[in-house]
Amino acid sequence: MSDISTAEPAPPATVDYTLWHLVRYMLGLGTWGFGGPVALVGYMYRDLVEKRRWVTEGDYREGLTLAQLMPGPLAAQLAIYLGFVRYRLAGATLVGLAFVLPSFFMVVAIGAIYVAYGGIGWMQAVFYGVGAAVIGIIAMSACKLTTKNLGKDKLLWAIFLVNATTTAILQAEVVWLVLGAGLLVWLLRAPPKGMSKGRLNGLAAPVAGFLAFTGVDVDRLVQIGGYFAYAGAFVFGSGLAIVPFLYGGVVKQYGWLTDQQFVDAVAVAMITPGPVVITTGFIGFLVAGFWGAVVAAAGTFLPCYLFTVIPAPYFKKHGKRAGLLAFVSGATAAAIGSIAGSVIVIGQRSITDWLTAALAIGTTALLWKFKKLTEPVIVVAAALIGWVAFPLLHHA
């Protein structure tokens, strides 16, 4: 997950606020907050620390650090922590729901339209352009994360390259490589007391019911809930880190979606506000309708909620331990490698002709050149290009 730095510390929080003030703010951010996790946590700093002065600099930084240390979506975890600071479990729960629900209902609505009209030409044309642009967006995300997190660290670069290559070859993220990378960096750079580096060779990584509704396949819902909870519990990195992990499960392992449907799901995440991982709601809708969306989204976000509220009371005391920070740096490097590898995997399905290749390359170049250009603008432009060009290039 990316480091967020600020130029100057904000003044201490002096303005009182109620839980409902914070809930209303998070509802707005979840509705209008575009730009991905780094932008969202930046908005929270600007609005809650600098402008409104509801949150102290110290509480914000502690929440951000905890969100970076734990697996799951960065912005959602920070929002949950900020709700927990003053209002404990009630605050964490209501603030988390307020942040996630607007984008959830958006992706469910888009999913309903997609299912109803997915076979119509205009829908195919739109996603023809958007799918190619998504490849460029993911590529630039991997590049930014690499620059911010790896620096000149040779060990982290080696982990990045190994996981990128493995993801590209196997066409799926290997979660144990991510956890193993975290353990490797921890044992090499901050080993437990009494353990010398010469004794590390023999170590191995540890292995870490629903009500029935009419017309709902309960067995399928249980399967969906289990898989997405597993994904939410073990994926480190930015919001896009979940993309290669989900591809390996929903496309390769279970066959719930086709390659094109999966690329479309990633595109939906790009054009909606809020956390990127809300794409799991769209995927769940395609697999099992509305309740599939509910179960998939709940499964994804429940681990990050628990990983925030359970350690929060103890984090001030233990959160800066060298071993924990070393583990996270290794796991994050591996997760970024998976994102880079997924560019190759997904690109093989989305880049089908000269125009899609041009859109992917052009997206990367534009995001590289114009730092303030936002992903939703790119996606809308690509959708318009696809809408016009697809009928001309693929007419009967």
ABEGO torsion letter per residue (X at the ends): XBBBBBABBBBBBABBBBAAAAAAAAAAAAAABBGEAAAAAAAAAAAAAAAAGABBAAAAAAAAAAAAABBEBAAAAAAAAAAAAAAEAAAAAAAAAAAAAAAAAAAAAAAAAAAAAAABAAAAAAAAAAAAAAAAAAAAAAAAAAAAAAEABAAAAAAAAAAAAAAAAAGBBBAAAAAAAAAAAAAAABBBBGBBAAAAAABBBBBXXBBBBBGBBAAAAAAAAAAAAAAAAABBEBAAAAAAAAAAAAAAAAGABBAAAAAAAAAAAAABBEBAAAAAAAAAAAAAEAAAAAAAAAAAAAAAAAAAAAAAAAAAAAAABAAAAAAAAAAAAAAAAAAAAAAAAAAAAABABAAAAAAAAAAAAAAAABAABBAAAAAAAAAAAAAAAAAAAABX
